[in-house]
Amino acid sequence: MPALSVNHVSVHATDLEQSTRFYVELFGMTPIPTPNFGFPVRWLSAGAQQLHLFVRDGAIAPPYHHLGLNVEDFEAVYRRIHAGSLADGEAFHARLYELPGGAVQMYIRDPAGNLVEIDWPSVDTLSPEITREITRLADIQPQRGENLRATLYHSA
């Protein structure tokens, strides 16, 4: 039986309210009714998918595991991120990448330290202010054959 889509991703929060504000204010997610699990949990709607935040003793953010988010306005998110110094340039060599095929990825950390990737389908639609800061993945890692056919965006 093939999977149809990703329903949700769960990430830990050290402060549930702070993490909720982060995802609501930066990405426009909406809190939705959440069952009582016996520990703090908050579900957020992100389009047709959900992000689940939870607080558990001993939970820590893995350094490289991440969730990738599509956004309506990459440049607006970029400006907000740079105003708050949230960018992460260490997890994957750079904070802004251009992938083969022209898609763009930007990396940040949420209040609990979870790595968040913000995705955009085309470098060609971004302003020079942003494109001059982008590192082409091909400039730091060789891209050949199948690598060059890779695409972050595909038809369902």
N, C-alpha and C positions, 0 to 999 in steps of 0.2 A: 504494500500500500504506500503510494508516494505521499510525502508531506505536501500540503497545499500552500502553506505560508508560515511565517513566524508569528505566533499569537502575542507573545510578550517576552520581555527580558526582565530579570530581577537583578537588582544591585543593592548592596548594603548602604546604609546611611548611618553616620554617627549621630546626627541630629535630624530627625525626620522632618521637622518644620523647615529647617534651613535647606535641606535637599529638595523638599517640595517647592519652596520659593525659587530656588535655582532653576529647576526644570519648567516651572510655570512662567517665570519672568523672562528667561532667555529663549525658551523654545515654544512658549504658548501652549504647553500641555495643560490638560484640564483634570483636576481631581475628580474621581468617580467613586461611587459606593464601593466599599471594601469590606470583605468578611472579617470577622474577629478570629484571628489565628492564635490568640493568647500572647502575642508579642506585637510590638508596633509595626504596622504595615500600612502603606498608602499606595493605592493604585492610581495611575495617571493615564489618561487617554492621549494617544499620539496618532491622530488619524485613525486608521482601521486597526492599529496595534496598540499595545499597552506597555507602559513601563511600570514595574512594581518596585517600590522602595521598601526596605525592611531594616530593622535594627535588631541585631543579635550580638550578644557578648562574644568577643573574640573574632568577629568577622573583620577582615581587612581587604582592601582593594588589591586584586592581583595587579602587578605592574604593567602587564601588556594586554591582558584580556580587555576587551572594549565593546561598546555598542556603537553602531554607526547610524547617524540620523540624517535624513534628507530634510532640508529646510526650504522654506518659501523664498527667503531673501538672504542669500549667503553674505552679501556685503553688510547688511544690517547686523547680522550675528558677528561677523568679523569685527566691526567697529565696537560693539558691546564687549566682546572678549578682550580687545586690546585696551579698552578703557579700564577693565578690571584686572588685567594681568593674569588671565586664566590660561594662556597658551602653554602647551607642553611641547617642547622641542627636543626632548630626550628619548621618549619611548621609541620613536621610529626615525631617528636621525634629524628630522626637521619638523617644524610645526605646520607647514603648508607644503603639500606635494601636488605635482601634476603627474598623473598616471599615464601610461601608454593609452592612447585614445582620447586624451584631453580632459578626463574627469579630474576634479580637485578634491583633496582631503585636507582637513584642518583638525588638529588634535588639541584638546583641552582636558583639564581635570575638574571634576565636580567637587563639592565641599567635602565629600568623604574620601576623595582621592581616586575615584573611578575614572578611567580613561574614556573619553567620549570623542568619537570621530564625527566630524560634520562634513557631509558629502555634497558635492555640486557637480552637475553633469558636464559642464563645458567651461574650460578656461577662457575660451574666446568671448564669453559674455561678461567677464569681470573687468573692472576698471584697472587702469595702469597702477593705481595706488596699491592694489592687491597683487597684481601679476608680477610686479617687480620683486615681491617678497617670496614668490613661489620657487621651490626647488623642484626641478624635473627629476623624477626618480631615475630616469635613464642617464642622468649626469652623475649619479653616485653608484648605481648598480647596473650592470650590463643587461639589456633587454634584447632577447633574440627569439625567433620562432614563435612558439606559443605565447611567450610573454607579451609580444607585440599585439597579439589578438585578444588579450585579456580585457574585459570591460566590467566596470563596476555596475553599470546599468544595462539590463537586458530585458527582453520581452518575457512576460510570464508564460 
